Amino acid sequence: MLALHDPRPLPLRAQDAAAGRRDSRSFNEEPRRLGIRLGIFFLTLGRQFDIITAALEQGDVMPEWSMGEAMGALDPIFDDLDAICRQGLAKYQLYPPEFRIDHDGRAAANCIYTHMVALADERLTDRAGIVFKNIRGLKVWIVGEQATIRFKKMDEDGRSRNYPTKQTRDYDRQMQLPGLPHPPLNLVVGYLPDPTGTEVVRVQVARPMGRNIDWCAAIVPVEDRVRGEPRWIDVTRQARM
């Protein structure tokens, strides 16, 4: 015969015992959960500590390259950088409209990038004091003994929309890459397009810091320069606020 459920409440002692068992389980589980959380925290902290310690030993933690020093290193090739970016977009505009209409933003940017790399190779690669490097697909030019540049399309803050490789991520984090100057001064040179994507608003140089931008400067075009005035201007958003 099936046992019927007794609707009568448990005696107080039985209720207290049941509640005690539940409290005991909760009490025993809480330290275990806390232990797991603390373990994850200290594991993450330990990894970050290792990264910082290694960087300290190399002596290249956040080197204090000023914007002026970086732009000074690139000053001799300002006209080339400006021409590379403007002509890269101009060459793309020569594509027949029936071809360009099939391109989304990413396809258009890739075509323009290809033209910029070809122009950079033509204008920079064989010049004295400039060394070209291809680091597993990351194409960069070392200028002098200090700065390294790569080319990209940019927004007004100097950010570029990437589908980054490990090499690109490390480059943007100012990490040391094989064959590049030590400590790193990894810069990005690019064009800011107008809303239609058919004209260059300005050519910029930015220093990325991971996903953020340390600073962004614009090269003053030859036709807009004034004798005795700087050949570049600070366009970092914080500087304009």
Secondary structure, DSSP 8 states (H G I E B T S, - for coil): -------S---HHHHHHHHHHHHHHHHHHHHHHHHHHHHHHHHHHHHHHHHHHHHHHHT-SS----HHHHHHHHGGGHHHHHHHHHHHHHHHHTS-HHHHTT--HHHHHHHHHHHHHHHHHHHTTTSTTEEEEEETTEEEEEETTTEEEEEEE--TTS-------HHHHHHHTT---TTS-SS--EEEEEEEE-TTSSSEEEEEEEEEETTEEEEEEEE--GGG--TTS-SEEE--HHHH-
